[in-house]
Amino acid sequence: MAKILTGKVISTGMQDTVVVEVVRRIPHPLYKKLLKRSKHFKAAPNGHTVIVGQTVKIVETKKMAKDKYFMIQGIVEKSHVQKGDK
């Protein structure tokens, strides 16, 4: 069964690859406070046009490059930032 993760696009600078940051919340082992842990995954756009800031759903697939194991399944939320805005 393939992993399906939801994350935010943080980079589109590479050709045919985007970087998606997936944030998860885990409880501290002793104090039980929720902590944020994040990881970056490289993913293939798979025909989708994405921009930085969009929330996307990525799915695990066979190895496509040295460290690219995911492809974008769909766009969950559009970005509110227009291209060129800072």
DRENPA-3360 file (N, C-alpha, C; in nm, 2 decimals, always signed):
BEGIN
1 = MAKILTGK = +0.08/-0.12/+0.00/+0.00/+0.00/+0.00/+0.09/+0.12/+0.00 ~ +0.06/+0.22/-0.09/+0.14/+0.34/-0.10/+0.11/+0.44/+0.00 ~ +0.21/+0.51/+0.05/+0.19/+0.62/+0.14/+0.12/+0.74/+0.07 ~ +0.03/+0.81/+0.13/-0.03/+0.93/+0.08/-0.01/+1.04/+0.19 ~ +0.06/+1.15/+0.15/+0.10/+1.25/+0.25/+0.04/+1.38/+0.19 ~ +0.02/+1.48/+0.29/-0.03/+1.61/+0.25/+0.08/+1.71/+0.30 ~ +0.12/+1.80/+0.21/+0.22/+1.90/+0.25/+0.21/+2.03/+0.17 ~ +0.31/+2.12/+0.20/+0.31/+2.25/+0.13/+0.43/+2.25/+0.04;
9 = VISTGMQD = +0.41/+2.31/-0.08/+0.51/+2.32/-0.18/+0.61/+2.44/-0.14 ~ +0.74/+2.41/-0.12/+0.83/+2.51/-0.08/+0.93/+2.55/-0.18 ~ +0.94/+2.47/-0.29/+1.04/+2.50/-0.40/+0.99/+2.44/-0.53 ~ +1.00/+2.52/-0.64/+0.97/+2.47/-0.77/+1.09/+2.50/-0.87 ~ +1.21/+2.52/-0.81/+1.32/+2.56/-0.89/+1.38/+2.46/-0.98 ~ +1.36/+2.33/-0.95/+1.42/+2.23/-1.04/+1.33/+2.19/-1.15 ~ +1.39/+2.13/-1.25/+1.32/+2.09/-1.37/+1.25/+1.96/-1.34 ~ +1.12/+1.95/-1.36/+1.03/+1.83/-1.34/+1.04/+1.78/-1.19;
17 = TVVVEVVR = +1.07/+1.87/-1.10/+1.07/+1.83/-0.96/+1.03/+1.94/-0.87 ~ +0.95/+1.92/-0.77/+0.91/+2.01/-0.67/+0.94/+1.96/-0.53 ~ +0.97/+2.05/-0.44/+1.00/+2.00/-0.30/+0.88/+2.03/-0.21 ~ +0.83/+1.93/-0.14/+0.71/+1.94/-0.06/+0.75/+1.92/+0.09 ~ +0.71/+2.01/+0.18/+0.73/+2.00/+0.32/+0.61/+1.94/+0.39 ~ +0.63/+1.82/+0.45/+0.52/+1.76/+0.52/+0.55/+1.78/+0.67 ~ +0.45/+1.84/+0.74/+0.46/+1.86/+0.89/+0.37/+1.76/+0.96 ~ +0.43/+1.70/+1.06/+0.35/+1.61/+1.15/+0.36/+1.66/+1.29;
25 = RIPHPLYK = +0.27/+1.63/+1.37/+0.27/+1.67/+1.52/+0.27/+1.54/+1.60 ~ +0.37/+1.53/+1.69/+0.39/+1.42/+1.77/+0.40/+1.46/+1.92 ~ +0.35/+1.38/+2.01/+0.36/+1.42/+2.15/+0.50/+1.40/+2.21 ~ +0.55/+1.48/+2.29/+0.68/+1.47/+2.36/+0.67/+1.34/+2.45 ~ +0.77/+1.25/+2.45/+0.76/+1.13/+2.52/+0.73/+1.14/+2.67 ~ +0.78/+1.24/+2.73/+0.76/+1.26/+2.88/+0.65/+1.36/+2.91 ~ +0.66/+1.48/+2.84/+0.57/+1.59/+2.88/+0.44/+1.59/+2.80 ~ +0.43/+1.52/+2.69/+0.31/+1.51/+2.61/+0.27/+1.63/+2.54;
33 = KLLKRSKH = +0.35/+1.73/+2.54/+0.32/+1.85/+2.46/+0.34/+1.82/+2.31 ~ +0.25/+1.87/+2.23/+0.26/+1.84/+2.08/+0.37/+1.92/+2.02 ~ +0.46/+1.85/+1.95/+0.57/+1.91/+1.88/+0.56/+1.90/+1.73 ~ +0.60/+2.00/+1.66/+0.60/+1.99/+1.51/+0.73/+1.93/+1.46 ~ +0.72/+1.83/+1.37/+0.83/+1.77/+1.31/+0.81/+1.78/+1.16 ~ +0.90/+1.82/+1.08/+0.88/+1.84/+0.94/+0.99/+1.76/+0.86 ~ +0.95/+1.73/+0.74/+1.04/+1.66/+0.65/+1.02/+1.70/+0.50 ~ +1.12/+1.72/+0.42/+1.11/+1.76/+0.29/+1.11/+1.64/+0.20;
41 = FKAAPNGH = +1.02/+1.63/+0.10/+1.02/+1.53/+0.00/+1.03/+1.59/-0.14 ~ +1.10/+1.53/-0.23/+1.10/+1.57/-0.37/+1.00/+1.49/-0.44 ~ +0.92/+1.56/-0.53/+0.81/+1.49/-0.60/+0.80/+1.54/-0.74 ~ +0.75/+1.45/-0.82/+0.73/+1.48/-0.97/+0.59/+1.55/-0.98 ~ +0.58/+1.66/-1.06/+0.46/+1.73/-1.07/+0.35/+1.65/-1.14 ~ +0.38/+1.55/-1.22/+0.29/+1.46/-1.28/+0.18/+1.53/-1.36 ~ +0.22/+1.64/-1.43/+0.12/+1.71/-1.52/+0.05/+1.83/-1.45 ~ +0.07/+1.84/-1.32/+0.00/+1.95/-1.24/+0.09/+2.07/-1.25;
49 = TVIVGQTV = +0.03/+2.19/-1.25/+0.11/+2.31/-1.25/+0.09/+2.37/-1.11 ~ +0.20/+2.36/-1.03/+0.20/+2.41/-0.89/+0.29/+2.53/-0.87 ~ +0.26/+2.61/-0.77/+0.34/+2.72/-0.73/+0.37/+2.71/-0.58 ~ +0.47/+2.78/-0.54/+0.51/+2.78/-0.40/+0.40/+2.83/-0.31 ~ +0.37/+2.75/-0.21/+0.27/+2.79/-0.11/+0.14/+2.71/-0.12 ~ +0.13/+2.63/-0.23/+0.01/+2.55/-0.24/+0.02/+2.42/-0.16 ~ -0.09/+2.38/-0.11/-0.10/+2.25/-0.04/-0.14/+2.14/-0.13 ~ -0.05/+2.04/-0.13/-0.07/+1.93/-0.23/-0.07/+1.79/-0.16;
57 = KIVETKKM = -0.13/+1.70/-0.23/-0.13/+1.56/-0.18/-0.03/+1.48/-0.27 ~ +0.07/+1.41/-0.20/+0.17/+1.34/-0.27/+0.15/+1.19/-0.24 ~ +0.18/+1.10/-0.34/+0.17/+0.96/-0.32/+0.30/+0.89/-0.35 ~ +0.34/+0.79/-0.28/+0.46/+0.72/-0.30/+0.46/+0.64/-0.42 ~ +0.57/+0.63/-0.50/+0.58/+0.56/-0.62/+0.71/+0.49/-0.63 ~ +0.74/+0.43/-0.74/+0.87/+0.37/-0.76/+0.98/+0.48/-0.77 ~ +1.10/+0.45/-0.75/+1.21/+0.54/-0.75/+1.23/+0.60/-0.89 ~ +1.23/+0.74/-0.90/+1.24/+0.81/-1.03/+1.37/+0.88/-1.04;
65 = AKDKYFMI = +1.44/+0.90/-0.93/+1.57/+0.97/-0.93/+1.64/+0.93/-0.80 ~ +1.76/+0.98/-0.78/+1.84/+0.94/-0.66/+1.76/+0.95/-0.53 ~ +1.68/+1.06/-0.52/+1.61/+1.08/-0.40/+1.46/+1.13/-0.42 ~ +1.40/+1.09/-0.53/+1.27/+1.13/-0.57/+1.18/+1.00/-0.58 ~ +1.09/+0.98/-0.47/+1.01/+0.87/-0.46/+0.86/+0.90/-0.46 ~ +0.82/+1.02/-0.48/+0.68/+1.07/-0.47/+0.64/+1.14/-0.60 ~ +0.51/+1.14/-0.63/+0.45/+1.23/-0.73/+0.33/+1.29/-0.68 ~ +0.30/+1.41/-0.73/+0.18/+1.48/-0.69/+0.05/+1.42/-0.74;
73 = QGIVEKSH = -0.04/+1.39/-0.64/-0.17/+1.33/-0.68/-0.27/+1.43/-0.71 ~ -0.27/+1.54/-0.64/-0.37/+1.65/-0.66/-0.34/+1.77/-0.57 ~ -0.40/+1.88/-0.61/-0.38/+2.01/-0.53/-0.50/+2.02/-0.44 ~ -0.47/+2.03/-0.31/-0.57/+2.04/-0.20/-0.62/+2.18/-0.19 ~ -0.52/+2.28/-0.18/-0.56/+2.42/-0.16/-0.47/+2.51/-0.24 ~ -0.53/+2.60/-0.31/-0.46/+2.70/-0.39/-0.39/+2.80/-0.30 ~ -0.28/+2.85/-0.35/-0.20/+2.95/-0.28/-0.27/+3.09/-0.29 ~ -0.26/+3.17/-0.18/-0.32/+3.30/-0.19/-0.21/+3.40/-0.24;
81 = VQKGDK = -0.09/+3.36/-0.25/+0.02/+3.45/-0.29/+0.03/+3.44/-0.44 ~ +0.03/+3.55/-0.51/+0.05/+3.56/-0.65/+0.20/+3.55/-0.69 ~ +0.23/+3.50/-0.80/+0.37/+3.49/-0.85/+0.43/+3.63/-0.86 ~ +0.54/+3.65/-0.80/+0.60/+3.78/-0.80/+0.58/+3.86/-0.67 ~ +0.48/+3.82/-0.59/+0.46/+3.89/-0.46/+0.56/+3.83/-0.36 ~ +0.59/+3.91/-0.25/+0.68/+3.86/-0.15/+0.61/+3.87/-0.02;
% end
